[in-house]
Amino acid sequence: MKLWIVLPMLVLALSGCAGKTAYRASCANQLEAAWRELDIAKAEGFAGTVSYSKALSLLTAAKTQQQFEGYKGCTAKSERARFYIRESRAGR
C-alpha cells in the first residue's frame, strides 16, 4: 500500500527536476552570444551609452539566474540584453 503512495510522489519529484533543464542550452547560447556582442560594442566605442549599461546589467542578472538554474529567466534577460546591445550600436 505504501508503494502506491510513494511511487507517484517519486515520479512528481523526478519530473520537477527534469523541468529545470528545459531552457539550459538556450540560456547558455543566448548568454554567450550576448557577451560576444557586448564586447564588440565596447570595442567599437559604444560602451558609454545608456543602452549598453542596460544590457550589461541584464547580462549580469542573467548570469546570476543561470547559476541558480533559472534558465527561462536567463534566456529572457539575455534576449533583452541583445536588443539593448543592438540599440547601443545603432546610437540609441
N, C-alpha and C positions, 0 to 999 in steps of 0.2 A: 504494500500500500504506500509506503514511504517513497518508493521508486516513482510512482505516478505524481507525486508532489515535487520531488527533486528534479526529475528529468525536464519538465517544462521550464523550471527556473534556470537550469543549466543552459538550455537552448536559448533562452532570452538573454542571459548574460553573455554568451558567446556571440550572438548576433549583434549585440550592442558594441562589442569590441571590434567586430568586422566593419561596422559602420564608420568608425573613425578613420579608416584608410581611404574612404571614397574620393577625397579631394587631394590626397597626398601628392601624387605626381603632378597634378595641375598646379598646386601651390608651389612646389619646387621649381617647375618650369617657368611659371609667371614671375616668381621672385628672382630667379637667375636672370631672366631677360630684362626685368626692370632695373636691376643693379647695373647690368651692362649698359643699358640705355642712359642711366643716370651718369655713369662715368663718361660716356660720350658727350652728354650735355655739359658736364663740368669742363671737359677738355675744350669744348667749343666756346666756353666763356659764359654760359647761361647759369652759372652757379648762384648768382646773386638775385635771381628773380623770385617772386613770391610763389609761383607755381613749382619751382624747383624745391623750395623749402617745404611746401605741402607734400610733394612726392617723397622727399626724404623722411618726413615724419610718418607718412603712411607705410613706407617700406620698413621702418623701424618697428612699427606696430605689427606689421605682417610677419616679420621675422620672430617677434615675440610670440605671436599666435602659433607659428609653426613649431616653436619649441615646446609649447603646451598642447600640441596636437589639435589646434583649432584650424583645421585645414580649409574649411569652407570660408571662414572669415579671412584667412590668409590670402586665399585666391581672390576674393572680392577686393581687399585692400591693395593687392599687387596690381590688379587691373585698373583701379582708380589711380594708383601712382603712375602707371604707364600713361594714362590720359594726361595727368598733370605734367609729365615729362614732355609729351608732345606739345602741350600748350607752352611750356617754357621755351622749347626750341623754336616755336612759332613767334615768340616775343610777347606772349600774353601773360 
